[in-house]
């Protein structure tokens, strides 16, 4: 049961991640009446703060290892409150300000708990299998977050707030149970060795399917300046060659994640099926992970990653041609794009490990922290698509159109092609 006690926290963390990045923008625009332009600005600012705080939170956790459990408890409590507050803004409070403050609180709390959680897992012996429990329960949390809020928001408008209250309470109870099980029953993390490294962190892709989970807190707690690892990474030509394609690809994933519910509601006319489509997308990503890993062993991670990008381009090209009632074709698009996302999750960490090589093998935490920064920068920039759509006269609830289709489908295709063009043989030197 110790493995399950560690892995249980993966479920509420995944349940919180999906609404923060995918569902809340559409909820505030469609159900709470917030205009797209200020909504996009709020998302950009909140996600930008989220991007900048991760290295500081990781550094804080490394500097205060004796207080890590206390930080996790504090972060879990803040996340429970912020999660409920985001779904249930009080009457009379300016919606934009409420959203901004609660998003910053939720992002910070989620990052604090998640960095400490992954650092804990990185110190567990691989034989314990805690990562498998984390991934399986994280997927369950992701699918729950895809289906339940969508069903609530597609139901009777008079019942939405009451049902969201019940959902927020259920989330809080699950988070409290998960933190309690982790702190009381999970195996203790192994202390770092003299070189500052514990057991090697597992390479399993995280089930947070919107952005890469940070691992900045996984390193040791020595006296080295927190900027030193970043300077070493900046001097590596192989690492630098990987960053631009990774960023373009992350942006190509972040923009559709921000606009998916708008596209489903207005371009397809099927808001009641948004949960099913999201579940198809993330389910295909999870199922595709082992397949991409196996293919990468045979053909190499770079070739397979580029193949995944081509699959995504094909899927989104199909989405650009769809309109009202094209539900089955869009389900196929979701499966194709989700399978391609599996490559995005599984293969860049392998490429990063190859880029680091032996000389920078002790900078794995900083390397994944850099990936996290780029992923969150992409999410912040993706928020600016909402003011752009408002400028192009798109209004939620009044049908789709060329602007929404271009932002949701065509721009991601172009970004995927840019990622392919900037990814070269220098980003990967050998098969895993």
N, C-alpha and C positions, 0 to 999 in steps of 0.2 A: 504493500500500500504506500510505501514511501515514494515510489515513482509517481503514482497518481496524485499524491499530496503536492509534489513539485509541479506536475503538469497542469493541475486544475486552474491555476491562475491564467493560463493561456486563453481560456474561454472568455472571461470577462474583458481581458485586454483586447481581444479581437472584436468582441461585441461593441466596445467603445470606439475602436479605430474606424470602423466602416461609417457610422453616422457622422463622425467628425469631418471626414473627407468627402463623402459621397452624398449622404441623404439630407444633412442640415441645410445646405444652400438651397435646394429645391423646396424644402419645408418652409424656410423663412420667406422665400419669394412667392410661393404659391398659396400657402395656407395663412401666413402672417402678413402678407401684403408688403413686404419690404422691397423697395425698388432695386433693380439689378445693379445700377452704378454704385451706390453706397455699399451694397452687399459685397460686391467684388473688392472694393477698397478694404473693407473690414477683413475679408478673407486674406487678402495680400498682407496686410499688416500683422494679423494674428499668426499666419503661417510663417512670415518672416521672423517674428520673435521666436517662434518654435524652432526654426532652423538655427538661430544663433545660440539658443540656450543649451542645446544638447552637449557640446563640449564642456561647458561650465558645470552642468549637472554631473557628467561623468567624472570630471575632475574633483568635484565635491565628494562624490561617493568614494573615489579612490583615496582621498585625503582623510576621510572619516569612516574607515571600515567598521569600527566598533559600533557606529550608529546606523549601519545600513538597514537593519530591521526596523529601527525607529523611523527612518526616512521612508521606507516602503509603506509602513502603516499610515504615516501622515499623508503620503501621496495617494494611497487608496481612498482615504476618507475624503480628500479634496476632489478626487475624480468622481466619487459617488454623488457628491453635492453638485458639481458642475454639470454632470451628465443629466441629472434631473432638471437643473436650472435652464439648460439649453432647450430642452423639450417643452418646458413649462414657464415661459417668461411671464412675470407678473403684469397685470393690467396697469396702465398709467406710466410705465417706465419706457423711455425711448428704446425701441427695439434694437437699433444699431449699436447703441452704447452697451446695452445688456449683452448682445451677441459678442461684441468685441471683448469685454471683460471676461465673460464666461468661457469663450474660446481659449483665451490666453491661459486661464486657470486650468482648463481641461487639458490643453496641450502640455502644459508644464507638468501637471500631475501624472499624465499618462507616460511622458518621457521619463520622469523620475522613477516610477515603478518599473517600467519596462527595461531601462538600462540596468537597474539593480537586479532585476529578475534574470536577464540574459547573462549578467556577470556571475550570478549564482550558478546558473546552468553550465557556464564555461568552466567552473571549478569542480563539477561533478565528474566522477569516472564515467567514461562512455559506456561501460558495461552495465551501469544502472538503468539505462534506457529512459531516463527522464525526458530527454529531447523528444522521443517518440510520443510520449504522453502529451507533452506540450503541443506538438504539431497536430495530433489527432483532436485534442480538445479545442485547440485554437481554430481548427477548421469547423468544428461544431458551432463554436461561438460566431464565426464568420457567417455561416449559413443561417443561423438564427437571426443575426442582425440584418441579413438580406431579406428575410421573409416576414418577420413579425412587424417591424415598423411600417413596411409597405402595406401590409394587410390592414393595420390600424388606420393609416392615412387614407386608404382607399375606401374606408367604411363610412358609416353615418357621421357627418360632420359634427352633429351634436354630441357624439360619444367620443370624439378624438381625444379631448383633453383628459377625460376620466381614464381612458384606456392607456394613454401615455403615462399617466400617474402610476397605474398598476405596473406597467412595463419598467418604469424607472425604479420602483420599489423592488421588483424582482431582480433587476440588475444590481442594486445595492446589496441585496441579500446574497447573491452569488459572489460578488466581489468580497464581501465580508467573510463568507465561508472559505473562499479561495485563499485569502490572506491568512486567515486563521489556520487552515490546513498546512500552508507553506511554512509558517513560522513554528508550528508545533510538531508536525510529523515529517516534513521533508528532510532528506539527508543533508547534513551540514556540508557546505562547500569546503573543498580542500584548501589549506593555506598555500600562498604562492611559494615557489622555491626561491633559492638565493638569487636567481637571475630575474626574479619578478614575475615568473610565469607559472601558472598552475597547469592542470591538464589541458590539452589542446581543445579549443572550442570546437563543437561539432559544426559541420558544414551544411547541415540541413537547412533548406530555405524556410524562412518564417512564413506563417500562414497569414500575416497581415498583407493582403494582396494588393493594397493601394500604394504603400511605400515601404522601403526597406526598413526593418527595425534597427535602431541604433545599438551598437555594441561598444560604445565609447568607454563604458565603465568596466570593461573586462580586463584591463591591464592591471599591473601591480600598483602599489601605493608608494613608490619611492619618492625621492626628493627632486627628481628631474623636473625641469620646467615643462609645463603642459604644451608649450609651443615647440619643444624640441622634436617630437615625433613628426609634426607637420612639416618642419623644415627638412627632415630626412626624406619624407615622401615627395616633397617638391623637387628634390634633386634627382629623383629616379625618373629616367626617360620612359621606362616601361609603364610606370604608374601614370605619368602625365598623358601618355598616348591613350590610356583607357578612359580618362575622365570625360573628354568631349563626347564620344559616342554614348557613354553612360548617361550623361546629362540630356542629350537630345532624346534618347530613348525614354528616360524618365519623364520628360516633358510630354512626349507622345502618349504616355500612359496617364499622366495626371490630368490632361485636358478632357479626355472622354470621361474620366472618373468624376470630374466636376459637373459635366454637362449631361451625363447619362439619363438622369431622371427627367430633365427638361426634354430631351430627345424622345424618350419613351412616351411621355405624356402628350407632347404637342405634335411631333412629327408622325408618330405611329398611332396616336389616339388611344393608348392603352395603359393609363397610369395604374390601373388595378393589377396589371401583370408585371409591374416593375420588380417586385420581389422575386418572381419566378425567373426573370431574365438575369437578375444579379446572381441568383443561385446557380444558374447555368454557367455563368461566366466564371465565378470563383470555384465551382465544382470542377469545371474543365481544367482550370489552372492547377488544382490540387491533383487531379488524376494525371495531368501531363508531366508533373515533376519527375516521377521515376523514369518515364519514357525518355525525357530529355537527358537525364543523367546517364542512362544506358547508351543513348546515341552519342553523347559526348565522349564516352570512353572509346567508342569505335572511330568516330570521325573528327574528334577534337572539339573543344568548347566554343571556339570562335566561329567555326563553320556552322555549328548547330545554332548558336545565338543568332547569326545572320539568317539562317533558315527560319527561325522563329519570327524574326522581323518581317520576312517576306510573307509568312502566313498571316501576320497581323495586318499588313498592308492589303492583302487580298480581302480579309474580312471587312476592313473599314471602307475599302472601295465598294464593296457590296452595300454597306450601310448608307453610302452616299446616294444610292439609287432607290432607296425604299421610301414609302409614303404611308398614308393612312391604311391600316388593316393588314400590312405586310408583317404578320406576327411570326409565322413559321420561318420565313427567310431571316428575320432578325434573330430568332433563336439560334439559327445556324451561325450567324455572325458572332453571337455571344460565345458559342462553343469554340469557334475558330480563334477569336481574340483571346478567350480564356486559356486555350491551349498554348497560344503564343506567350501569354503572361507567365506560364510555367517555365518557359525558357528564360524569361527575364529574371525570374526568381532564382533559378537553379544555377545558371551559367556565369553571370558576372562575378559572383564570389569565387568561383574556380579561377577565372581569368585574373582576378585581383591577387589570389594566392600565388599564381604563376608570376605575375608582375613583381610581387614582393621578393620572391625567391628566397634563397638562404640568407642573403645579407640583411634583408629587412623582415625576416620571419618573426621578430619580436615586436613588429609594428602592426600586427593584425588588427588589434582593437582600433588603432588610429586610422587604419585603412578603411575599415567598415564605418568608422565615424565620418570619414570624408565622403563615403558613398551616401551616408544618411543626410549630410548637409546638402549634397547635390539633389537628392530625392526631394527634400523638403523645400529647397529653392524652386524646383520644378513645380511643386504643389502651390507655392506662393504665386508664381507667375501665372499658373493656370487660373487662379482666382480673377485675374485681370481680363479673362475672356468674357466675364459677365458685363463689366462696363462697355466693352467693345460691342457685345451684342445689343446692349441698350442703345448705344450710339447708332447701330444699324437698324433700329426700330423693331427689334424683337421684343415681344411682351409675353411673359409666361401666361398660359391659359388661353391664348388667342391663336393657336396653330403654329406650326413650324414654318419652314421657309428656307431659302438659299443661305441666309446668314447662319442659321442654326446648323444646317447640314455641313456647311463649310467648316465651321468651328469644331463640330463634333467629329467629323469623318475625314475631311480633306486635309486639314492642317496636320492632324496626327500622322496621316500617310506621308506627307512631305517630311515631317520630323523623323519618322522611321527611316526614310530613304537617306536623310542626312546622317543619321546614326550609322547606317550601313556604309556610307561613303567615307566616313571618318574613322571607321574601325578597320584596321589593317593587320597584317601579320605580326607587327611589332607588339600588338596587345596580348598575344599568346604565343609562347614559344614551343610548346609541346602538348601532347595529350595529357589529360589528368591521370 
